[in-house]
Amino acid sequence: MEAPVATSILSLRHGVSYALKGYCHCDTAGPLPKEGQGVSYALKGYCHCDTAGPCLRLDRRILCLKGRLRVLFYLTPPPPDMSAASTTAASTTAAATTAVSSTSTSGSAASSMWNSEGKWIGGIGGCTRRVKMRVAEMIRTRLFTADDFIELHGDSSMTLADLVAGRYMEWRQSHDKSVTQSSPVTVRHLKAQRKDAHGPLTECLKKKFLAGEKVEEGELPKFEVVKSCPQPLIIKDKGSSNILAIRLRIPANLVQVLKETTNKLPKHRAKNHQRGEYTVRHYALWADYSKHPYMSKDYLHDNEAGKGWVEANHALFQHLANELRFWDSNAYKAMFNLPWLNKLIEKGGYHVGQKGNTTRTDIPLQKVGGLWAGLAIYQDQRGSGTPHKDQEDTGEGYNCIVPFGNWHGGDLLLWEINKRIEVEEGYAVFFRGNYLTHNVFNITASQDGGSGRNVVDLFSHINLKRVDQARGRHGRKEVTRALGGTKRKRQSDEQNDK
């Protein structure tokens, strides 16, 4: 019986650690019984067909090109008087060379999708099928719109899909290796316990924290310490994909701008607060005890200085919003989806005060933190804060803290999930402050001096959501009032001014 000849080029995707699944072509083509798992050795396999025992001995030559393996099976040594077989084997080798060449071309093409600055220039066409599906979903759910890209107005050759793909690929490249940890409790359990303001604290610890007494290290329960690392940290719900906290690095230039602009703010007197001793000011869009939104007292008091600070740090808030947009798109959409309020801001609504008696047409309503409606600026923090939950904040989104300055300690304690997260300058932490009991612990001044520990805490109050959902006849009246009356009245006022 003539020996069969292997003529197939077998392909293996997804890297070198996966099992080879190929076929050899013989009289009765059957699968190879042995599967290779690496590229550092030559696999000698057999195919079993009608003839008893192995009918063909094969060697394997593997070339690894950009995560894809090309495998060539050939006869060793070639059987005698097999000119046809030699011809076939030669054609097989030529085909393998062509396949390797085309794969090399595709590998170099993939690398050419990035420019020297690390920007994706391959558009949507250079992405894999999975990425294309992700981009299509983001556009379909309006996670990204044309308003998010100024480039669309200047370059007609770029489509929305190209720009979304570019931003997604750059984000994925920068967060290639993330560290994921699991929470010992579920989100359902945390939400059920959200009304318990101080969470799992013992009565003794609760009294000491509330009285402002110093709590020693040994009095704390045993937390799992999460050390600082350059990779993003993701803490997920037990047994599901719900994210509870995210820690990641932010660009140094954004932190530098934050430090410089904060130092220029008007001085406020430091006071002892429930969360420690510090200076605090709130720049926020409120709706507390009111049927319409209004700007916070501190923002009105600081006036031009407050406006300048918010404008200078807009890039930081936009960066944080974009990070959340990819990490947890559902939370992003829930925080952004305030149609009545967004329309009011878009149309130029202005501050009318909590009781409607302090009209300031020069102060437009705005979400001060971009995606977040408000923020608190804490300066020169020291000591420990009281463990608490932000029950006035929305439970659908995240709080975000950005610390900066010179200090020691100040780890973020998340009591229900038993995590003690180290947070240094240059990092931001997103966490579910509405149903996670949290505080910072034992902040001490740095011996080098400096500004101490400062932090920007971004949040959105639940009352804004309630006011937005309660729109209707009363809501339309409040919109009209914040805009300065009806359209006819505004036109009449403009004519009188002229």
PLY file of the C-alpha trace (Angstrom):
ply
format ascii 1.0
element vertex 498
property float x
property float y
property float z
element edge 497
property int vertex1
property int vertex2
end_header
0.00 0.00 0.00
1.32 3.43 -0.96
2.14 5.65 1.99
-0.16 8.64 2.25
1.31 12.12 2.13
0.46 15.02 4.42
-0.39 18.09 2.39
-2.23 20.32 4.84
-1.17 23.60 6.46
-2.82 23.71 9.84
-3.66 26.96 11.61
-3.89 27.53 15.34
-5.10 30.82 16.81
-5.15 32.42 20.27
-1.52 31.82 21.27
0.83 29.00 22.02
-0.82 27.50 25.10
-3.88 26.11 23.38
-4.14 22.54 22.15
-3.56 21.89 18.45
-6.61 20.64 16.62
-5.79 19.71 13.04
-6.32 17.10 10.36
-3.94 15.25 8.09
-4.92 14.35 4.55
-4.53 10.66 3.80
-6.64 7.92 2.26
-9.06 8.14 5.15
-8.54 11.61 6.56
-8.78 11.54 10.33
-7.89 13.80 13.22
-4.45 13.72 14.79
-4.72 11.89 18.12
-1.99 13.91 19.82
-2.27 17.62 20.58
0.70 19.92 21.04
0.80 22.67 23.67
3.96 24.66 22.95
6.41 25.80 20.33
9.72 24.89 21.99
9.77 21.28 20.87
8.97 19.27 17.75
5.82 17.21 18.05
5.95 13.76 16.54
2.41 12.61 15.94
0.61 9.83 14.17
-2.58 9.59 12.24
-4.53 6.35 12.34
-6.41 5.16 9.29
-7.29 1.80 7.71
-3.80 0.41 7.96
-2.89 -1.18 11.26
-0.67 1.02 13.37
0.67 4.40 12.46
0.75 5.04 8.74
2.49 8.41 8.70
5.12 9.97 10.90
5.00 13.73 10.98
7.26 16.45 12.31
5.96 19.90 13.16
7.53 23.26 12.35
5.89 26.20 14.06
6.26 29.92 13.50
4.69 32.30 16.03
3.47 35.48 14.40
1.55 37.98 16.51
-0.24 35.35 18.59
-1.16 33.18 15.59
0.57 29.90 14.82
1.15 28.48 11.37
1.88 24.77 11.44
3.36 22.77 8.58
3.31 18.99 8.59
5.70 17.24 6.25
7.18 13.75 5.63
10.50 12.81 7.24
12.13 11.14 5.43
10.16 11.10 2.14
9.26 7.55 1.00
11.10 6.14 -2.05
9.62 6.37 -5.54
7.21 9.05 -4.53
7.74 11.72 -7.16
4.12 12.74 -6.98
4.40 12.90 -3.25
7.55 15.04 -3.52
5.74 17.38 -5.87
2.83 17.60 -3.47
5.15 18.20 -0.50
6.94 20.93 -2.46
3.66 22.64 -3.20
2.81 22.30 0.50
6.08 24.03 1.46
5.38 26.82 -1.04
1.90 27.23 0.37
3.35 27.40 3.86
5.79 30.10 2.78
2.93 32.08 1.26
0.86 31.64 4.42
3.74 32.77 6.62
4.36 35.75 4.37
0.72 36.82 4.46
0.63 36.37 8.24
3.75 38.49 8.62
2.11 41.15 6.51
-0.99 41.07 8.70
1.17 41.25 11.83
3.05 44.30 10.56
-0.25 45.80 9.45
-1.60 45.39 12.99
1.42 47.16 14.44
1.04 49.95 11.90
-2.41 50.71 13.33
-0.64 52.66 16.11
1.29 55.85 15.51
4.44 56.95 17.31
2.39 58.76 19.98
0.48 55.60 20.93
-2.72 56.69 19.18
-4.92 54.22 17.30
-5.14 55.16 13.62
-6.62 51.93 12.29
-10.23 53.10 12.63
-13.02 50.57 12.92
-11.66 48.54 10.00
-8.49 47.59 11.85
-10.34 46.12 14.84
-11.23 42.53 15.53
-14.78 41.29 15.16
-15.31 41.35 18.93
-14.19 44.98 19.19
-16.41 45.94 16.26
-19.39 44.44 18.07
-18.47 46.33 21.27
-18.17 49.61 19.37
-21.51 49.05 17.62
-23.15 48.42 21.00
-21.66 51.60 22.47
-23.00 53.65 19.57
-26.40 51.93 19.62
-26.90 52.64 23.32
-25.65 56.23 22.83
-22.76 55.74 25.20
-20.89 57.85 22.65
-22.46 60.41 20.34
-21.13 62.84 17.77
-21.10 65.56 20.46
-18.25 63.71 22.21
-15.89 64.25 19.28
-14.83 67.62 17.94
-12.90 65.75 15.23
-16.13 64.91 13.41
-16.64 68.56 12.57
-13.17 69.00 11.07
-12.40 65.71 9.30
-15.08 64.29 7.03
-13.05 61.11 6.41
-13.53 59.96 10.02
-16.77 58.33 11.06
-18.21 58.08 14.56
-17.37 54.37 14.59
-13.72 55.14 13.74
-13.42 57.63 16.60
-15.16 55.40 19.15
-12.95 52.47 18.10
-9.87 54.65 18.50
-10.82 55.78 21.99
-11.71 52.24 23.05
-8.48 50.72 21.69
-6.37 53.40 23.40
-8.20 52.81 26.68
-7.74 49.05 26.41
-4.05 49.48 25.59
-3.48 51.67 28.65
-5.28 49.19 30.94
-3.93 46.00 29.44
-3.11 44.35 32.78
-5.58 45.02 35.57
-5.75 43.40 39.02
-9.16 41.98 39.93
-10.27 41.10 43.44
-13.51 39.63 44.71
-15.77 41.01 47.42
-16.83 38.64 50.23
-20.42 39.99 50.08
-22.91 40.58 47.29
-24.35 43.86 46.03
-27.84 42.64 46.97
-26.74 42.26 50.58
-25.05 45.69 50.58
-28.14 47.41 49.19
-30.35 45.70 51.77
-28.14 47.12 54.55
-27.70 50.62 53.11
-29.90 52.29 55.77
-27.48 51.20 58.48
-25.42 54.42 58.54
-22.30 53.00 60.21
-22.28 49.50 58.78
-20.49 46.67 60.59
-18.74 48.82 63.25
-18.80 47.66 66.84
-20.45 49.96 69.38
-17.09 50.74 70.96
-15.50 51.81 67.66
-18.60 53.77 66.69
-18.51 55.79 69.92
-14.80 56.55 69.58
-15.08 57.66 65.96
-18.16 59.83 66.64
-16.51 61.42 69.68
-13.45 62.30 67.62
-11.17 60.17 69.79
-8.05 58.66 68.28
-8.51 55.05 67.18
-5.36 52.98 67.36
-4.25 50.57 64.68
-4.78 47.54 66.93
-8.40 48.46 67.60
-9.39 48.04 63.96
-10.64 44.70 62.67
-8.32 42.86 60.32
-8.59 44.40 56.84
-7.09 43.05 53.63
-4.48 45.65 52.67
-4.46 46.52 48.96
-1.04 47.97 48.14
-0.50 50.65 45.54
0.44 49.38 42.09
0.55 50.95 38.61
-2.09 48.54 37.27
-5.80 49.32 37.66
-7.44 47.61 40.64
-10.99 46.29 40.19
-13.03 44.98 43.14
-16.08 43.04 41.99
-19.16 41.64 43.66
-18.98 38.07 44.91
-19.96 35.76 42.07
-20.94 38.41 39.53
-19.51 41.21 37.40
-20.87 44.11 39.47
-18.02 46.50 40.26
-17.79 47.92 43.78
-14.54 49.90 43.55
-11.90 50.91 41.01
-8.46 52.38 41.67
-6.41 53.66 38.75
-3.67 56.11 37.87
-4.45 59.47 36.30
-2.15 61.61 34.10
0.42 63.62 36.04
-0.33 66.84 34.15
-3.96 66.78 35.34
-2.83 66.36 38.96
-0.39 69.25 38.57
-3.13 71.56 37.29
-5.35 70.49 40.20
-2.62 71.35 42.73
-1.81 74.72 41.21
-5.41 75.89 40.89
-6.40 74.70 44.38
-3.58 76.72 45.96
-5.06 79.87 44.37
-8.53 79.46 45.90
-9.67 81.91 48.61
-8.68 80.78 52.10
-11.35 79.21 54.32
-10.97 78.53 58.03
-10.30 74.94 59.08
-12.91 73.27 61.32
-13.44 69.97 63.10
-15.89 67.90 61.08
-17.39 64.46 61.40
-14.89 63.24 58.83
-11.81 64.82 60.42
-10.20 68.24 60.76
-9.90 70.17 57.51
-11.04 73.03 55.34
-13.93 72.17 53.06
-15.91 73.91 50.34
-18.68 72.55 48.12
-19.04 73.43 44.47
-22.25 71.69 43.53
-25.61 71.70 41.84
-28.06 71.04 44.67
-31.76 70.19 44.85
-32.00 69.60 48.61
-35.34 70.62 50.15
-36.27 72.36 46.91
-38.42 71.76 43.85
-35.79 73.15 41.52
-31.96 72.92 41.27
-29.66 75.69 42.46
-25.92 76.28 42.89
-24.17 75.83 46.23
-23.35 78.68 48.61
-19.57 78.15 48.42
-19.61 78.29 44.63
-21.53 81.58 44.75
-19.22 82.96 47.44
-15.97 82.16 45.61
-17.52 83.53 42.40
-14.84 84.09 39.72
-12.23 82.06 41.60
-14.65 79.11 41.77
-15.55 79.41 38.09
-11.89 79.53 37.11
-11.07 76.48 39.22
-13.89 74.45 37.64
-12.91 75.45 34.10
-9.21 74.71 34.69
-9.98 71.19 35.95
-12.56 70.32 33.31
-10.05 68.03 31.57
-9.62 66.02 34.79
-13.37 65.54 35.23
-13.73 64.56 31.57
-10.92 62.02 31.92
-12.56 60.44 34.96
-15.94 60.31 33.20
-14.37 58.60 30.18
-12.73 56.02 32.44
-16.07 55.21 34.05
-17.72 55.11 30.63
-15.61 52.08 29.73
-15.34 50.37 33.11
-19.05 50.52 33.95
-21.19 51.84 31.10
-24.46 51.16 32.95
-23.44 53.35 35.87
-22.27 56.06 33.49
-25.59 56.11 31.65
-27.57 56.13 34.91
-25.58 59.14 36.18
-25.83 60.98 32.86
-29.48 60.21 32.17
-31.21 63.29 33.64
-33.08 64.54 30.56
-35.04 67.36 32.21
-31.99 68.69 34.05
-29.72 68.30 31.03
-32.19 70.25 28.91
-32.43 72.98 31.54
-28.63 73.32 31.62
-28.38 73.21 27.83
-30.90 76.02 27.45
-28.96 78.26 29.82
-30.93 78.01 33.06
-29.47 80.10 35.87
-29.37 80.11 39.65
-32.61 81.17 41.40
-31.69 80.06 44.92
-33.02 77.31 47.15
-36.22 79.24 47.84
-36.32 81.08 44.55
-35.38 84.42 46.11
-31.75 84.91 45.05
-31.79 85.15 41.27
-28.30 85.26 39.73
-28.45 85.41 35.95
-24.62 85.52 35.86
-24.41 82.06 37.51
-25.55 79.38 35.03
-26.69 76.02 36.35
-24.10 73.35 35.64
-22.85 69.95 36.72
-19.67 71.18 38.31
-17.84 67.86 38.07
-18.84 67.08 34.50
-20.61 63.75 34.93
-20.91 64.43 38.67
-23.27 67.20 39.73
-21.08 68.33 42.61
-17.77 68.06 44.38
-16.19 68.83 47.74
-12.66 70.19 48.06
-11.03 69.11 51.33
-7.76 70.82 52.25
-5.15 69.99 54.87
-6.85 66.86 56.19
-5.53 65.14 59.31
-6.67 62.44 61.70
-9.32 59.87 60.82
-12.76 60.35 59.38
-15.88 58.81 60.88
-17.05 55.67 59.03
-20.23 56.59 57.17
-22.34 56.01 54.09
-23.24 58.80 51.67
-26.95 58.14 51.89
-27.81 61.37 50.07
-25.82 60.27 47.01
-27.24 58.25 44.18
-26.85 54.48 44.54
-26.70 53.94 40.76
-23.32 55.56 40.30
-19.97 56.04 41.98
-18.28 58.54 44.22
-14.79 59.40 43.05
-11.93 60.76 45.16
-8.68 62.30 43.86
-6.15 62.96 46.66
-3.09 65.19 46.24
-0.45 66.80 48.43
2.09 65.51 51.00
0.92 63.18 53.77
1.33 59.78 55.40
-1.41 57.22 55.99
-4.91 58.05 54.86
-5.83 54.57 53.61
-9.43 54.20 52.42
-11.30 51.66 54.57
-14.27 49.87 52.98
-15.81 48.07 55.94
-18.37 45.67 54.45
-15.95 44.20 51.93
-13.00 44.23 54.38
-10.61 46.20 52.15
-7.97 48.73 53.16
-6.93 50.52 49.98
-3.74 52.52 49.79
-4.32 55.72 47.82
-1.37 57.90 46.86
-1.11 61.11 44.87
-1.67 60.42 41.19
-4.47 57.90 41.78
-8.26 58.13 41.66
-10.68 55.77 43.41
-14.26 55.12 42.29
-16.44 53.40 44.89
-20.09 52.84 45.81
-20.31 55.36 48.63
-24.08 55.02 48.94
-23.96 51.49 50.38
-20.31 50.96 51.35
-19.33 52.21 54.82
-16.08 54.08 54.30
-13.60 56.49 55.85
-9.94 57.47 55.66
-7.72 56.39 58.55
-4.90 58.08 60.42
-3.74 60.93 58.17
-0.52 62.49 59.44
1.40 65.46 58.08
4.50 64.79 56.02
7.83 65.72 57.61
8.75 67.47 54.36
6.00 70.01 54.98
3.88 71.10 52.03
0.14 71.29 51.63
-0.80 68.16 53.61
-3.51 65.84 52.30
-6.04 67.45 49.98
-8.75 65.64 48.10
-11.47 66.31 45.57
-14.57 64.21 46.25
-16.98 63.97 43.31
-20.62 63.03 43.97
-24.21 63.37 42.72
-27.11 63.74 45.15
-30.19 61.58 44.76
-32.46 64.64 45.04
-31.43 65.76 41.56
-32.72 62.45 40.22
-35.98 62.85 42.13
-36.53 66.38 40.85
-35.76 65.23 37.32
-38.20 62.32 37.56
-40.92 64.55 39.04
-40.99 66.79 35.96
-44.42 67.56 34.58
-46.54 70.67 34.82
-44.78 71.83 37.96
-41.43 70.89 36.46
-42.13 72.91 33.30
-42.99 75.94 35.43
-39.68 75.67 37.26
-37.80 75.34 33.94
-39.58 78.45 32.68
-38.73 80.32 35.85
-35.06 79.36 35.77
-34.86 80.47 32.16
-36.28 83.89 33.05
-39.93 83.42 32.14
-41.72 82.33 29.00
-40.18 82.76 25.55
-42.53 85.69 24.83
-41.56 87.39 28.11
-37.84 86.92 27.40
-38.23 88.43 23.92
-40.15 91.34 25.39
-37.42 91.91 27.99
-34.76 91.85 25.29
-36.63 94.49 23.27
-37.03 96.68 26.35
-33.29 96.37 27.05
-32.56 97.59 23.54
0 1
1 2
2 3
3 4
4 5
5 6
6 7
7 8
8 9
9 10
10 11
11 12
12 13
13 14
14 15
15 16
16 17
17 18
18 19
19 20
20 21
21 22
22 23
23 24
24 25
25 26
26 27
27 28
28 29
29 30
30 31
31 32
32 33
33 34
34 35
35 36
36 37
37 38
38 39
39 40
40 41
41 42
42 43
43 44
44 45
45 46
46 47
47 48
48 49
49 50
50 51
51 52
52 53
53 54
54 55
55 56
56 57
57 58
58 59
59 60
60 61
61 62
62 63
63 64
64 65
65 66
66 67
67 68
68 69
69 70
70 71
71 72
72 73
73 74
74 75
75 76
76 77
77 78
78 79
79 80
80 81
81 82
82 83
83 84
84 85
85 86
86 87
87 88
88 89
89 90
90 91
91 92
92 93
93 94
94 95
95 96
96 97
97 98
98 99
99 100
100 101
101 102
102 103
103 104
104 105
105 106
106 107
107 108
108 109
109 110
110 111
111 112
112 113
113 114
114 115
115 116
116 117
117 118
118 119
119 120
120 121
121 122
122 123
123 124
124 125
125 126
126 127
127 128
128 129
129 130
130 131
131 132
132 133
133 134
134 135
135 136
136 137
137 138
138 139
139 140
140 141
141 142
142 143
143 144
144 145
145 146
146 147
147 148
148 149
149 150
150 151
151 152
152 153
153 154
154 155
155 156
156 157
157 158
158 159
159 160
160 161
161 162
162 163
163 164
164 165
165 166
166 167
167 168
168 169
169 170
170 171
171 172
172 173
173 174
174 175
175 176
176 177
177 178
178 179
179 180
180 181
181 182
182 183
183 184
184 185
185 186
186 187
187 188
188 189
189 190
190 191
191 192
192 193
193 194
194 195
195 196
196 197
197 198
198 199
199 200
200 201
201 202
202 203
203 204
204 205
205 206
206 207
207 208
208 209
209 210
210 211
211 212
212 213
213 214
214 215
215 216
216 217
217 218
218 219
219 220
220 221
221 222
222 223
223 224
224 225
225 226
226 227
227 228
228 229
229 230
230 231
231 232
232 233
233 234
234 235
235 236
236 237
237 238
238 239
239 240
240 241
241 242
242 243
243 244
244 245
245 246
246 247
247 248
248 249
249 250
250 251
251 252
252 253
253 254
254 255
255 256
256 257
257 258
258 259
259 260
260 261
261 262
262 263
263 264
264 265
265 266
266 267
267 268
268 269
269 270
270 271
271 272
272 273
273 274
274 275
275 276
276 277
277 278
278 279
279 280
280 281
281 282
282 283
283 284
284 285
285 286
286 287
287 288
288 289
289 290
290 291
291 292
292 293
293 294
294 295
295 296
296 297
297 298
298 299
299 300
300 301
301 302
302 303
303 304
304 305
305 306
306 307
307 308
308 309
309 310
310 311
311 312
312 313
313 314
314 315
315 316
316 317
317 318
318 319
319 320
320 321
321 322
322 323
323 324
324 325
325 326
326 327
327 328
328 329
329 330
330 331
331 332
332 333
333 334
334 335
335 336
336 337
337 338
338 339
339 340
340 341
341 342
342 343
343 344
344 345
345 346
346 347
347 348
348 349
349 350
350 351
351 352
352 353
353 354
354 355
355 356
356 357
357 358
358 359
359 360
360 361
361 362
362 363
363 364
364 365
365 366
366 367
367 368
368 369
369 370
370 371
371 372
372 373
373 374
374 375
375 376
376 377
377 378
378 379
379 380
380 381
381 382
382 383
383 384
384 385
385 386
386 387
387 388
388 389
389 390
390 391
391 392
392 393
393 394
394 395
395 396
396 397
397 398
398 399
399 400
400 401
401 402
402 403
403 404
404 405
405 406
406 407
407 408
408 409
409 410
410 411
411 412
412 413
413 414
414 415
415 416
416 417
417 418
418 419
419 420
420 421
421 422
422 423
423 424
424 425
425 426
426 427
427 428
428 429
429 430
430 431
431 432
432 433
433 434
434 435
435 436
436 437
437 438
438 439
439 440
440 441
441 442
442 443
443 444
444 445
445 446
446 447
447 448
448 449
449 450
450 451
451 452
452 453
453 454
454 455
455 456
456 457
457 458
458 459
459 460
460 461
461 462
462 463
463 464
464 465
465 466
466 467
467 468
468 469
469 470
470 471
471 472
472 473
473 474
474 475
475 476
476 477
477 478
478 479
479 480
480 481
481 482
482 483
483 484
484 485
485 486
486 487
487 488
488 489
489 490
490 491
491 492
492 493
493 494
494 495
495 496
496 497
